[in-house]
Amino acid sequence: MPDLGKYAGAVVTSWAATLVLVAALIAITWWQSARARRKLDAAEARRKER
């Protein structure tokens, strides 16, 4: 890790916050995708029942 001097805390905190937000974005996207897939599967199942 490069010597960041007095800014080390701010830089590390910023990186940590960025990683947490990216992980949250991935989790939310995955959750919404799974929910949409379940709804689509249910709609297709209803359509096949006709």
C-alpha positions as CSV (number, residue, x, y, z in Angstrom):
1,M,0.0,0.0,0.0
2,P,1.4,3.4,-0.9
3,D,2.2,5.9,1.8
4,L,-0.8,8.1,2.1
5,G,0.3,10.2,5.0
6,K,-2.4,12.1,6.8
7,Y,-5.0,11.1,4.2
8,A,-4.7,7.3,4.8
9,G,-7.8,7.2,6.9
10,A,-10.0,9.1,4.5
11,V,-8.7,7.0,1.5
12,V,-9.2,3.7,3.2
13,T,-12.7,4.7,4.5
14,S,-13.6,5.8,1.0
15,W,-12.5,2.5,-0.5
16,A,-14.4,0.6,2.1
17,A,-17.6,2.6,1.5
18,T,-17.3,2.1,-2.2
19,L,-16.8,-1.7,-1.8
20,V,-19.9,-1.9,0.5
21,L,-22.0,0.1,-1.9
22,V,-21.0,-1.9,-4.9
23,A,-21.7,-5.1,-3.0
24,A,-25.1,-3.7,-2.0
25,L,-25.8,-2.8,-5.6
26,I,-24.9,-6.3,-6.7
27,A,-27.1,-7.9,-4.0
28,I,-30.1,-5.7,-4.8
29,T,-29.8,-6.4,-8.5
30,W,-29.6,-10.1,-7.9
31,W,-32.6,-10.0,-5.6
32,Q,-34.7,-8.0,-8.2
33,S,-33.6,-10.4,-10.9
34,A,-34.7,-13.4,-8.9
35,R,-38.0,-11.8,-8.1
36,A,-38.7,-10.9,-11.7
37,R,-37.8,-14.5,-12.8
38,R,-40.2,-15.9,-10.3
39,K,-43.0,-13.6,-11.6
40,L,-42.2,-14.6,-15.2
41,D,-42.2,-18.3,-14.4
42,A,-45.6,-17.9,-12.6
43,A,-47.0,-16.0,-15.6
44,E,-45.8,-18.6,-18.0
45,A,-47.2,-21.4,-15.9
46,R,-50.6,-19.6,-15.9
47,R,-50.4,-19.2,-19.6
48,K,-49.7,-23.0,-20.1
49,E,-52.7,-23.9,-18.0
50,R,-55.1,-22.4,-20.6
